Amino acid sequence: MAAPTEKIPFTPYQKFVIFILAVTQFSVILDFMIMSPLGDMLMKALSLKTSQFGLAVSAYAFSAGISGLLTAGFADRYDRKKLLLFFYTGFILGTFFCSVASTYPLLIAARIITGLFGGVIGSISMAIITDLFDIHHRGRVMSFIQMGFGASSVLGVPIGLFIANQWGWRAPFILVAVLASCVAIMILVKLKPVTKHLELQQKKNAVLHLWHTVAKKDYRVGFTATALLSIGGFMMMPFSSAFAINNLHITQQQLPSLFMVSGISSLIIMPLVGKLSDRIDKFKIFAVASIWMMVVVITYTHLSVTPIWVVMIFNVCMMMGIMSRMIPAGALTTGIPVMQDRGAFMSIMASLQQIAGGIAAACAGMIVVQKDKHSPLEHYDTLGYVITGISIVGIFLVYRVSVMVKRKLHEQKV
């Protein structure tokens, strides 16, 4: 899909919107991502089985998915700024509850509360992006927003691990809650209302609006593609630190460096992929990145004891594949809904992402086995094969999304 050759600079306010949404994503992603590097620490501290830890990760995802479905019908009926503030405040409270949870059941409950609010924030941010930026510039915008993923690896996860090593696993959640509180104040003071979509709303209740969105065939293709990509992306994450420590023999003290190197690579890769996806065919980038990722994943999941520098190289290569899939696929999917459906579409899409991620984490917990606290993980290589199969189907579905978006753009020109 060709894009205009001119590069229109962003206005100062647009730059602020990109920044504040990127920092918002940073805090939400950090809250989710910190569970993975804390995995080995949590399993040892609370004497958890792999299946129990998989449930702790999936509890957030399932509750986030349910929240997305419940709010989808209302997502286009309110100022997007107010929605963002409401759910972000709930996310902050949920994260704080995680830091004070004293037992495994309370931790599960806290993760559910955090997911109920945090799972909707990404969809609201995507709707704001889609309202304020045209599709030919969303690749660049999304690359900056997705930098929250890399920044959380570069700054958040290593700092969180350092704090956890010093003061225990609760401390990183307090860090996230304090950071998010500062961001919420900036949103309240600086972000303008986002209400243009309200002019296009028809008088129908929330349930009918939800049904109207789900009933569209083109939308369902986008939903299915998103769900499959999420399943493939989430499967390795919950046990990545446990695999690195118990199978590859990376030490707990080396983990921050490992995540930092991966994060730095993503910060370099994402802007490049964003620019490319605005200049050349987004699907071609996605397909090449998917094939690259499949090769790296299969190889990585078969590793045994490995030097830290080799593990770093594999993580960088894996990050290249993941980021080069996320950005073009995300930019393409935003081109599917019309403006009056964007909030509902993004909410349902985020909901399916989270539910799919929860299923992936729970399934990974059942596939991967650890006989005792210090033994190697077994069947981790099986995850590599499952992810490869899902990725192949994902290529086909994203191709269908690409065809739909091209058709829609052609109809708009005609």
N, C-alpha and C positions, 0 to 999 in steps of 0.2 A: 504494500500500500504506500504509494508515494506521498510525500508530504511537501508543503511549500518549501522552497529553497531559502526564503528569507528567514532570518532568525530575529524575531521580535523580542526586544528586551522586556523584562518584567518591570512593572511599576514598583515603587517602594512598598506600597501596601500589599501587592501580590507577593513580594519577597517576604514580608512579615507573615502573611498567611502560610506560605510554604514553610517558613521557619517554625511557627507555632504548632502547625500540624505535625511537622517532623519531630519536634520535641515531645509532643503528645504521644506520637507513635513510639518514640524512644522509651518513654516511661512504661507504656502498656506492654511493649515487647519485652522490656527488661524484666518486668514482673513475671512474665510467662517463661522467658528463657532462663532465668536464674534457677528455676526448679531443676533443670537438667544438670548443670555443673554441681548443684548441691545434692544431686541424686545419691552419690556414693556416701556422702556425709549423713544424709537423712536416713538411708537404709541401715547404716551402721548404728546411728544414734537411737533410732526408734525400733530397731530390729525388724525392719520391714522385708517382706518377700518382694520379688520383682513384680508380681501381680498386684500387690498392694500399692507399690510406688506408681505403677502404671495407672491405677485407679486415681491416685492423688493428682496425677497430671491430667487425666481425662475428665476429672470432676469439674475443673475449670472450663474445659472445652465443651462438655455437654451442657452445663448451665449457660454458657455464653451462646450456644446454639439455640437453646430454648428461648432465651431472652430476645435473640434476633427475630425469631418467628413471632413472638408476642408483640414486639414493637413495630414490626414491618408495616402493619396497617395504619399506624399513626405517624410513621416517619416523614411523610410528606405533608402533614397537616400543621406543622409547627415550624417556627424559626429554627434553623439548624444550629445556630449558636446556642440557643436555650437548651436544645436537646443535648448538645455536646457537653455543656456545663453540668447538666443534671446527671448524666451517666458518668462523667469524669469524677464528680464528687462521690458518687457511690463506689466507684473503683478505688478511690483513695481510702475510704473507710474500710472496704474489704481487705485491701493490702495491709492496713494497720492491724486488722483482726488476725491476719496471718502471722504477724510478728508476736502476738500474745497467745496464740494457740498453744496449749500445754499438753495435748494428747493427739493421737492420730485422728480420732473422730472429729475433734474440734478443728484440726488442720483441714480435713476434708470439707467441713462446713464453711470455713473461712474461704477456701478456694472456690466453693460454689457461689458464695456471695460476690467475690471478686469477679468471677466469670459472668454473673448476671448483668453486671454493669460494664465491665471492661470489654466484653465481647461485642458490644454495639458501637464502641467508639471508632473503630476502624471504618465501619460502613458509613457513619456520619461524616468522617473526614473525607472519604471517597466521594460522597455526594457533594460536599462543599467544593472539592477539586473539580468535579465534573461540571458544576454550575459556573465556576469562575474561570475555567481554562478550556479552550477548544481542544479537540482530539489530537490535532497536529502538534500540540505543545505538552500534552499530558505525559509523554514519555520522559521528558526532562523533569517535569514536576514530580512524577511518581518516583523517579530515580532519587530525588532529594528526600521525598517522604520515606521511601524504603531505606534510606541511609540510617534511619532509626535502628534498623536491624543490625547494620554494621557497627554503628556507634555504640549500641548496647554491648556488642562483643569487644570493642576496643576499650571502652571506658567502663561501662556498667558492670559487665560480668567479671572482669579482672578485679575491679575495686570491690565488687560484692563478695568475691571469693576471698580477697584479702581480709575484708571486714569479718567474714564468716570464720576464717581461720583464727582471727584474733578474739572475737567476741561471741561466736556461735552462729548457727544458721538463721536465727531470728533477725539479726542486725541488718542484713540486706533488704528485708521487707520494710524496715523502718526508713532506710535510705530512700527507697522508691516512694514511699508515702510522703516524705518531706519534699522531695523533688517535685512530685506531681502537684502538691499544694501550691508551690510557687508558680507552676505553669498555669494552674487554674485561675490564679489571680490575674495573670497576663491576659488570658482569654477573656475574662470578665471585663477588664479595663480597655483593651485595645481592639479586639475583634468586632467588626461591624455585624449587624444582623444579616442573615442570609435568608431572604424571604421571596425572591423572585419566583420560585416554584409555586408559591401560594396563589399567584394570579391565575395559574392554569388548572387549579384543582376543581374537580367536579364534585357535586354534592352527593357523596356516597359514604356509607359508614366504613369503619376500619376493616371489618371482615370482608366486605365487598371489594374494597381496594386491594386487600391481600389476595383474594381469590382472582381478581382481575389481573394481578401481576403474575401469579403462578400459572394462570390459564394460557398465557401466551407461549406458543411453541418455541419461538426464538429465545425467549427468556429461559425456558427450561433447558435448552442446550447449553447456555452459559452457566446455569446452576450446576449441571452435571459435570461440565469440564472443571469448574472451580472445586467441586467436592473431590473429584479424583486427584487433582493436583495436590490438594491438602492431605489426602491420605498418604500419598507418596512422600510428601515433604515432612510429615510428622513422625513417621514410623521409626526412624533412626534416632531422633532427637532425645527421647526420654532416657535412653541408656547410653548416650554417647560418652559421658564422663566415666560411667562404670566400666564401659568397654575399654576406654583408654587406660584406666588405672589397672584393671584386673587382667586384661588380655594383652595390651600393648606395653604394660609396665611403665606408664607415665605416672609420676608421683603427684600427690595432691598439690605440692608446691609448684609443679610445672604447669598445672592446668591454666592458671591465669595467663601465662605466656602463650599457651596454645590458642586460647580464645582470642587473645589480643592480636596475634598474627592473622588469624582468620578474619577478624573484624577489620583490620587495616586493609587487607586485600579487598574486602567488600566495599569499603569506602572509595577505593581507587576504581574498582570495576563498575560500580553502579552508575556514576555519572557518564562513563563511556558507553555503557549499554543504553542508558536513557537517550543520549544523543543519537546513537545508531538507530534506535527504534523509532525515532522521529524522522529519520532520513531514508531508511530502507524498509523492506517488508518485515513487519513485526513477526509474522508467523515463521519466516525463514530463520530468524534469530532464535525463536523459541525451539524450533525443531533441531537445529544444530546443537543448542545448549542441552536439550534433553538427551540426545545421543551421547554427548560428552559426559553428562552426569551419570548415565547408566553404566558406562565403562568404569568411571572412577568409583562408583558405589560398589559394584561387584568386586573390584580389586580390594578396596579398603575393608570390606566386611570379611575378607578371607585372611587378613593380616594376623600375625601372632606377635611375639615380642619384637618391637621395632624402635629404632633410635628416635628421639624426639624430633630431630630435624626432618626426618622422612615423614613422620606423622604430620608435621606442619605443612609440608609440601602437599600431601594428600588433602588436608583440610582446605588449603588455598584452592586447589583444583576443584574440590567439591563445591566450595563457595562460588567459584566462577560459574559452574553449571547451574546452581540454585538461583543465583541472582539474575543470570541471563535468561532464565525461564520466567521468574516472577514478574519482572518489569514489563516485557512485551505482552505477556498473557494478561496482566492486570490492565494495561492500557487498552488492549483490544476489548476486554470485557466491558469497560466503561462506555464503549461505543454502542452497546446493544440497547439500553433503555432510552425512552423519550424522557424529557425533563420532568413531567408530572409523575413519572413512576420511579425516578431515580432513588429516592429515599427508601421506598419499599424494596426495590430491586437490590440495592446495596445491603440492606438489612438482611434480606433472605440469603443473599450470597455470603455475607459474613456468618450468618447462622449455619449454613451448610458447611462452610469452611471449618467452623469450630466443632460441629458435630462429627464431621469426617475426621478431624484431628483427634477428637476424643476416641472414636472407634479405632483409629490407627494406634494411639497410645495404649489402649486396652488390649488390642490384638498383639501388639509388640510385647506387652507384659506376659501374655500367655505363650507366645512363641519362644521368647528368650527365657532361659533357665539359669539360675545360679544356685549351686548346691549348698554353699555356706557364704558367710560374709566376705571371705577373701579368695574364693575360688573364681576361675575364669568364667565369663558368660558363655553359655552354650547356645547354639542355633542362631547366633547373630548373623551368620552368613545367609540364613534363610530369608532374613529381612531384605537383603540385597536383591535376591531373586524376585521377591514379591514386589518391591519398589520398581524393578525393571519392567515387570509385566504391566503394572499400573501406568507407568510412564509411556509405554507404547500406545495404550488406549488413549491417554491424554493427548498425544500428538494428533490423533485423528479428530478428537473433539475440538481442540483449539483451532484446527484447520477449518472446521465447520463454522466456528465463531468468526474467524477471519473472513470467510466468504460472506457471511451475513453482514458484517460491518462494511465491507466494500460495496455490497449491494445497497445498503442504506445510504452511504455517502453518494453513490451514483444517482439514486432517486432524488436526493436533496438538490443535486446540481441540475437535474432535469426539471 
